[in-house]
Amino acid sequence: SADGTVTLSGSDPLMLAATANAKFPRDMDVRLVSPINDTQTTIQVLSTNAADLTDVFGNTVANWMKVGSEIFSYTGASFVSDGIYNLTGCSRGRLGTVAATGAVDVRLQRVGRYEDIETWAIGYDLMINHAKVPTAFIDYAQWADEGGTYLPTFRSTVTIHNPEPIQDLMGEICQQGMFFIWW
């Protein structure tokens, strides 16, 4: 200022993982367009955000979705019309669940799934791709070097059925994966 006062302000990029919207998988509004039986391999849904059907939530090739207590995988989402999509290549009753029926307008939710991956790499994915921490703040090469040197046997397979705060997930994987992050 004119009187020589200097004001500095800063923020902790890790706080991006603590915002109310930082969840994995994110909350979404996806609903059944028509009833389904327990053997259908194409399921028609309504979504106002196509990315909710196609974004990656984990490290698997398959996309995972939950309807009621059933989890199913699907290979694609094709546009039909005005927010209506066909989920194709559905494999029903996966991950220890039982294929079920569903009525019109029943809500579906994407499921996050990591399979046989270094635990620190889950943390990296959550921070960069889901908490939206800028990549400039997290040096992947350094994380990979330290993880490969000190934590090569700490691998995880995990399924996140409902949106969970990323801050909570980071706390759990740091504890279970025996690593710490700080600035």
C-alpha positions in Angstrom: 0.0 0.0 0.0 1.0 3.7 -0.1 2.2 3.5 3.5 4.6 0.6 2.8 2.4 -2.2 4.2 2.7 -5.5 2.3 0.1 -8.2 2.6 0.7 -11.7 1.5 -1.9 -14.4 1.3 -1.6 -18.0 0.4 -3.5 -21.2 0.2 -2.7 -24.8 0.6 -3.5 -26.8 -2.6 -4.2 -29.8 -0.4 -7.3 -27.9 0.8 -8.9 -28.7 -2.6 -9.3 -32.2 -1.3 -11.3 -30.8 1.6 -14.0 -29.0 -0.3 -17.6 -30.2 -0.1 -17.6 -31.1 -3.8 -14.3 -33.1 -3.6 -15.9 -36.6 -3.6 -15.0 -39.9 -5.2 -16.8 -40.9 -7.1 -18.6 -37.6 -7.5 -22.4 -37.2 -6.8 -24.4 -37.5 -9.9 -28.0 -37.7 -11.1 -28.4 -40.7 -13.4 -31.8 -42.5 -13.6 -33.3 -45.5 -15.3 -35.4 -44.5 -18.3 -37.2 -47.8 -18.4 -37.5 -50.8 -16.1 -34.7 -53.4 -16.2 -34.7 -57.1 -15.5 -31.8 -59.0 -14.0 -30.4 -60.2 -17.4 -30.3 -57.1 -19.5 -27.0 -56.2 -21.1 -28.1 -52.8 -22.4 -29.6 -50.4 -19.9 -31.1 -47.0 -20.9 -30.5 -44.1 -18.5 -31.1 -40.4 -18.3 -28.2 -38.1 -17.4 -27.8 -34.4 -17.7 -24.0 -34.8 -17.8 -22.6 -37.3 -20.3 -19.3 -37.2 -18.4 -21.0 -38.9 -15.5 -21.2 -42.0 -17.7 -17.8 -41.8 -19.4 -15.3 -40.3 -17.0 -12.7 -42.6 -15.4 -13.2 -43.5 -11.8 -10.3 -45.7 -11.0 -7.8 -47.7 -13.0 -9.9 -50.4 -14.5 -10.9 -50.7 -18.2 -14.6 -51.3 -17.2 -17.0 -48.6 -16.0 -18.8 -49.5 -12.8 -22.3 -48.5 -11.9 -24.6 -49.2 -8.9 -28.3 -49.6 -9.0 -29.9 -50.5 -5.6 -27.5 -53.0 -4.1 -26.3 -54.4 -7.4 -23.0 -53.3 -9.0 -22.6 -53.9 -12.7 -19.9 -53.1 -15.2 -20.4 -51.7 -18.7 -18.2 -51.0 -21.7 -19.8 -48.0 -23.3 -22.4 -45.2 -23.2 -24.0 -44.3 -26.4 -26.1 -41.2 -27.0 -29.7 -41.8 -27.9 -31.5 -38.4 -27.6 -31.9 -35.5 -25.2 -29.9 -36.8 -22.2 -30.8 -40.4 -22.8 -28.0 -42.9 -23.2 -27.6 -46.6 -23.6 -25.1 -48.3 -21.3 -23.8 -51.2 -23.4 -21.9 -54.3 -22.7 -23.4 -54.6 -19.2 -22.2 -57.5 -17.1 -24.6 -57.8 -14.2 -24.2 -58.8 -10.6 -20.5 -58.0 -10.3 -18.1 -57.7 -7.3 -20.1 -60.1 -5.1 -23.5 -58.5 -5.8 -26.6 -60.1 -7.3 -28.2 -58.9 -10.5 -31.5 -57.2 -9.7 -34.5 -55.5 -11.3 -35.1 -51.8 -11.3 -38.1 -49.5 -11.9 -38.4 -46.3 -14.0 -36.7 -43.3 -12.4 -34.5 -45.3 -10.0 -31.3 -43.5 -9.3 -27.9 -45.0 -10.3 -24.5 -44.0 -9.1 -21.0 -44.6 -10.6 -18.7 -46.7 -8.5 -15.0 -46.1 -8.2 -12.7 -49.1 -8.6 -8.9 -49.5 -8.3 -7.4 -52.9 -8.9 -3.9 -54.1 -7.9 -2.4 -50.6 -7.9 0.3 -49.0 -5.8 -1.6 -47.4 -2.9 0.3 -44.1 -3.3 -0.9 -44.0 -7.0 -4.5 -44.1 -5.8 -3.7 -41.0 -3.7 -2.1 -39.3 -6.8 -5.2 -40.1 -8.9 -7.6 -38.8 -6.3 -5.7 -35.6 -5.8 -5.1 -34.8 -9.5 -8.1 -36.2 -11.3 -10.8 -35.8 -8.7 -9.8 -33.1 -6.2 -8.4 -31.1 -9.1 -5.1 -30.2 -7.5 -3.0 -28.7 -10.3 -0.3 -31.1 -11.5 2.3 -28.4 -10.9 1.8 -29.0 -7.2 2.4 -32.8 -7.3 5.6 -34.2 -8.9 4.5 -37.5 -10.3 8.1 -38.6 -11.1 9.2 -38.0 -7.5 6.1 -39.8 -6.1 6.8 -42.8 -8.4 10.5 -42.8 -7.5 9.8 -42.8 -3.7 6.8 -45.2 -4.1 8.9 -47.6 -6.1 11.8 -47.4 -3.7 10.1 -47.5 -0.3 6.5 -48.8 -1.0 6.7 -51.3 -3.9 4.7 -54.0 -2.1 1.9 -51.8 -0.8 -0.7 -52.4 -3.5 -4.5 -52.2 -3.2 -7.7 -53.3 -4.7 -10.6 -51.1 -3.5 -14.1 -50.4 -4.5 -15.9 -47.1 -3.4 -19.6 -47.7 -3.7 -20.9 -44.2 -2.7 -19.5 -40.7 -3.0 -16.9 -40.3 -0.2 -15.0 -37.1 0.7 -11.6 -37.3 -0.9 -10.1 -35.9 2.3 -11.3 -38.9 4.2 -10.2 -41.3 1.5 -6.7 -39.7 1.5 -6.5 -40.2 5.3 -7.4 -43.9 5.0 -5.0 -44.7 2.1 -2.1 -42.8 3.8 -2.7 -44.8 6.9 -3.1 -48.1 5.1 -0.4 -47.5 2.6 2.0 -46.2 5.2 2.9 -43.0 3.5 2.6 -39.2 4.2 2.1 -36.2 2.0 2.9 -32.6 2.9 4.1 -29.4 1.4 
